[in-house]
Amino acid sequence: MRAEGPVTPVLFPDGGRYWLITRYADVRAALADPRLHKDWAGKLTEPGWSPDPVMGYLSRHLLNADPPDHTRLRRLVSRGFTARRVAGLRPRVEAITSALLHEMADRVQAGEIEMDLIESFAFPLPVTVICELLGVPAGDRDSFKDWSHAMLASVGEPGQFRDAASSMYYYFTELLAEKRKSPSDDLISALIAARDAGDATGSADSLDEHELMAMLFLLLVAGHETTANLIASGTLALLSHPAEFERLRADSSLLPGTVEELLRYSNPLNHATERFTLEPVEIGGVTIPARQWVLCVTSSANRDPDRFTDPDRLDVSRDAGGHVGFGHGIHYCLGAPLARIEGEVAFRELLSRFPALSLAVPESTLRWRPSSLIHGLETLPVRLA
């Protein structure tokens, strides 16, 4: 598609029509184009429409908002992701990483040299970090994994999306009630305080209960999904390129740049979340009609030879700056600094602790999750010794 033209209309399996933008320059411009909107509930629905009591309210988050609502919501949650606070999380990320790798080493000592890297490491690391940051019991992380996978799948059993959404909605309803009774030093308590203070003062710089619920949903899902895929898919990329793997092991100074290259090369997301037009919009000489859905295919942009030389080759010394793995524009990933820290720590410690790391199955047998949005493996069986 990228070679044939800048914008391609496609039909999805559910019959939905989307316009795919695939070239780097066009994707980057489109991600910052205010003519491509996000607030479908406010701009595409008919007068008198009311949201589904579960699924509609869970969608009232940053990624489905336009200014000024987006500006207000992002300002509120950004307080939990300041540069100072994120940098202060590094020791905790290192401690969680060390504990997980220690558990894996104990299993190797007991004779279990093969295991699923996603289940043992790539998933529990970021989900534990985001749970602690939010103030969510990490013991519930397996439930989050099941709910998240069900809600992000493009195919599945009828009703699985709504069942997962309902479970998460009622879970957060109970958690918010508990946090109101017993607040602590975490982001959920801070957001509750901001929400309740706004009610008391009538401040416009606040969020309502459903926006609060949706914020937690977004932060929890986005806070672990992409990083788990970065660690797993990035590990696979390194194992599939042994020469690059050895270069990285021989020179740890390459690690920060390698994380950027793995974000570009492995692409934890296939595309950015949906946008839509309200008027005809011309992109790359192609006019997208009004009231059409648009997908910016970031994974294609990150492999565009007009932007990255020899883009289908993994190069741990490449300057991958400018990749759109975290998006671009006002919806640029709020958690990007935290994801970078988690990626650096994860790869450094994993490769140091298990220098004989290798795939336990032929690469051709690995399966990718059935999701349009998520580019992630179902499992990653590895041999540690």
Secondary structure, DSSP 4 states (H G I P E B T S, - for coil): -TTT-SEEEEE-TTS-EEEEE-SHHHHHHHHT-TTEE--HHHHTSPTT----TTHHHHT-SGGG--TTHHHHHHHHHHGGG-HHHHHTTHHHHHHHHHHHHHHHHHHHHTT--EEEHIIIIITHHHHHHHHHHHT--GGGHHHHHHHHHHHH-SS-STTHHHHHHHHHHHHHHHHHHHHHHS--SSHHHHHHHHHHHHHHHT-SSS--HHHHHHHHHHHHHHHHHHHHHHHHHHHHHHHH-HHHHHHHHH-GGGHHHHHHHHHHHH-SBSSPPPEEESS-EEETTEEEPSS-EEEE-HHHHTT-TTTSSSTTS--TTS--TT--TT--GGGS-TTHHHHHHHHHHHHHHHHHH-TT-EESS-GGG--B-S-SSB--BS--EEE--
